[in-house]
Amino acid sequence: MTPAAPYRRTKIIATLGPATEREEMLVQLFRAGVDVVRLNMAHATHEWTRQVIRRIRVAAKTAGHEVAIMMDIKGPEIRTGDVDIPIELKAGEIFDFTVKPHAEGERTEEIRSVDVNYRNLVNDIKVGDTVLVDNGLIRLEVLEKYDARIRCRVLTSGELKSRRHINLPGVHVNLPSFTEKDRGDTLVGIEEGIDFVALSFVREAADVHQLRAFLQERGSRARIVAKIEDQSAIDHLDEIIRATDVLMVARGDLGIEIPLQELPVVQRRAVRTCLAIGRPVIIATHMLESMIGQPMPTRAEITDVANAVYEQADCVMLSGETTVGKYPLECVRVLDTIARRIEAEMAAEFAEPAVFLAERMKLLRSAVVMANELPNSALLCFTRRGITAAGLSAHRPVCAPILAVTDDLHTLRHLKMVRSVDPYLLHPFGDPEKTLARAVAALRQLGRIKAGDKLVVVSDVVTSEERRIDSIQLRTVE
């Protein structure tokens, strides 16, 4: 039997909520291996957001484990309004969605209805379209449209409660991708120094460009995570991946918006496309859903997590498991255990690294090939913006960890999202040889390397003409 790997390459993202927002729990989660904390802004207040961001930073210092913070903004969302009591819908029943105040002379049969928060829905939807409510538990078909109403037939029975989410498979909704609420939330995040902004319901590359301009205008160095959640995103997948910094396969809404049998196909295609151009990718939603209420995962969930690791995704993400679940710490430990075991198995298989066209990427490939062939080796790089470390990660080294030394805290946190990269802060950078010696001494003290280990060092060197050139060196730790 192959033993579990001593070092985990796949990064873990945990969503903060009532079950995990206490400082003591955060410290435990960070020590258990959480790399990134997600803040779901769908229902968060600005006061809560500021408090928890500061609490996360304090807890990270206490744990001795720096983490990144990802603000997941709500994006365009269609929801039903409030109902006094849950409405029991039966298959075959006629039911209306009210999208604006009644117009004079409108037909007013005694048909049960609920309001919708998007007033132009009647213009976007057409007869024959499907309306999915509450994560697809209730399914309806559009029969007719009036000025004020969308008349539907219930296809799947269910109980309709207040403010349930609506999905419209295949319908292009003319809502802005970056809403006023998103702007306000993001400004708070910028002020508090968040590391990533996750943009919900990205439909095309222009959505990413709009958010990037917003961040740049305000001097933010936060990276963008594009969430693919509907058919429009799949249609524009390649351009979205090239426009964003990180991709998230958000399987919750995506699994509702597209036929269920297409979901694993889309996930695999998204991961492969990201690997092909060196873009970090997150697999999210329902990873360990049963552990919200149970202390052990199902066998299917174990396999699902393992598949994400086999596909070489950069991150796996927990949602409800760590927001309202009873066993948040156990969930993190399960992900950690599965990832280490699968990564050890993958190392034994020794896959060839990816091939990229850019000259510098070919240089980095040489470093990865060398590290793959040397036992007890590590890739050591010095990086100010994280580009070298991310380039090494794109080649997916099978055994050697990537020890990324940076003098910039923002870069360190950004690298928390990148597979196989173990970032460390060292400042200031100075003479290359002295900086290397200081880095090796610090890594030895931390127990990351030991005497006799091989270091494949990727750095630049200064020539006698004061030119900087890329280099790969092989060193033995003394």
Secondary structure, DSSP 8 states (H G I E B T S, - for coil): -----SS--SEEEEE--TTT-SHHHHHHHHHHT--EEEEETTS--HHHHHHHHHHHHHHHHHHT---EEEEE---S--BB---SS-EEE-TT-EEEEE-SS--TT----S--EEEBS-TTHHHH--TT-EEEETTTTEEEEEEEE-SSEEEEEESS-EEE-TT-BEE-TT------SS-HHHHHHHHHHHHHT-SEEEETT--SHHHHHHHHHHHHHTT---EEEEEE-SHHHHHTHHHHHHHSSEEEEEHHHHHHHS-GGGHHHHHHHHHHHHHHHT--EEEESSSSGGGGT-SS--HHHHHHHHHHHHTT-SEEEESHHHHT-S-HHHHHHHHHHHHHHHHHHHHHH-------SSHHHHHHHHHHHHHHHSTTEEEEEE-SSSHHHHHHHHT--SS--EEEEES-HHHHHHGGGSTTEEEEE-----SHHHHHHHHHHHHHHTTS--TT-EEEEEEEEE-TTS-EEEEEEEEE--
